[in-house]
Amino acid sequence: MSNPWIAIGALTLVSIIIPVSMTVVSALLRPSVPEQGKTAVYESGEVPTGDTRIRFNIQYYMVALLFVVFDIETVLIFPWTVIYRDGVQQFGMAQVLVPMLVFIGVLVVGLAWAWRNGAVQWVASDRANEPGQTAD
């Protein structure tokens, strides 16, 4: 009988050796052409003006994070309904609904917390309130 850990170890070893060897071979074979243009910041072929590192409003990230959380909730609810469609007769209404209601309850509490802390309230930046700025 063969030990399954030998296969796992061999697969792990191969998964480490192949990328490392490819990196080493490509580093040895590629041409080295130092050029100032390679280190410049690329902005659609345009010469960058000003500082390329700007601060984004955290609201973009909060809205995206909330979208991902509630998108995953939707993705989990659809299969749950299909799986337990016939489970009501087999397991009973309480055993089928209680886990999903707890799941939705946790998400509602999270949404209430985010709402209370202003995560879903859009706040205009100071730059948008400067004179001469127009709202499109």
Steps between C-alpha positions, in 0.01 A plus 500: 500500500624841413486789739276785375731753667771411247275618217408817690867572573598440137221728376607770746861468391408524131273800567794680658773393257316590176426869576844557656678342204289700252587822682871417504507401131311813394736719706799342326359516147329838487684795352600771741437839342510768770300795385344796677161435341471163673503659844253778416141486618271398213179697462356406160807624320471850646769675697383498863421835656515551872520228760379161379410391851167656588279422795167341422193542710459197729132491404588332170650209690217481752232493231694235308545290814133521588410408142723191517352392834141528383583353160639192674186487712291481185725232355456293817122546527417369151658154543356481851150544362555230240647254750232549764206539263387147580662496845202668665303176493803293601653715776226746597470873448700603807806287423508630145440871566683566827858469363423732207320749724803504732725558197282784372473640853879519532517682168224742604686574824817562293311731266349689795846537652642627169207737457534633855874562448433687176646242262210532257460875536682668216715788620626761256872562509648836593621545142144470369391784727766740374377804307513459127421129509190395310289197572435307179 
